[in-house]
Amino acid sequence: MTYWVYKLTYDCGTAPHVRDGLLSLAICKPRIREVAAVGDVLFGFSGRSRKVNRGERLMYVAEVTEKLAVPGEYYKRPEFRNRWDCIYERKGERLVWRAGSLTHEGEECRPRDLGPAPRYPRAIVLLSDEFRYLGTEGTMDYAERWPDLATFVHELGIGQRDIEPESSVGRKLTELRRELWRTRAASKIGAPTEPPAGGPAWKVAGAQAGAPAATRSCSPAQRAPTRRRPAGTCG
């Protein structure tokens, strides 16, 4: 088992995405998606670069209970078609951006999300039905109880860290997870911190799509610290 720790620059409901009792990580964080195994645990904290995050809050903890390791499988299976992070679809031999999706319209994000065609080695998705997603209810309580863990989180940069559970930091993460499960019974506790104005504009058979929403490019040059901007990053 490995613990994966990283910071979410944006928490807009797509990475991770939570729906119908299932948390998915389908876009962003390609290294975690490629390497993490079933039984590993993800710890997501908010980044301090955006004031809306209100500090380096604990945003979610999720044990990987299934890994779709066949590249592109997630985008073919009908049960995932109405999930907000199902933003690619198969066209012939290629995976293409799904028109009407909320995020990652720009070409810049494809290599990070999918990897090179035609194999798309990064089109791997992690699933969890054993998670706690806090979102807007994210908490800094851990900082007072485990100051060393707070220092570790504060010093995290871009990317992710893989932590052994028996390490000093790993033991504190284990305690944090136990405390979260003890005090929070529901899997989904809060809403996304920076939700989009509406749901995806695409239509799914047997499901209602949300109100049309403008898609965003993830080009760094177009990023802006506004409420409507966040869904466009491919961190």
Buried (B, 14 or more C-beta within 10 A) or exposed (E): BBBBBBBBBBBBBBBBBBBEEBBBBBBBBBBBBBEBEBEBBBBBBBBBEBEEBEBBBBBBBBBBBEBBEEBBEBBBEEEBBBBBBBBBBEEEEEBBBBEBBBBBBBEBBBEBBBBEEEEBEBBBBBBBEEBBBBBBBBBBBBBEEBEEBBEBBEEBEEEBBBBEBEEEBBBBBBBBBEBBEEEBEEBBBBBBBBBBEEBBBBEEEEEEBBEEBEBBBBBEEEBEEEEBBBBBBBB
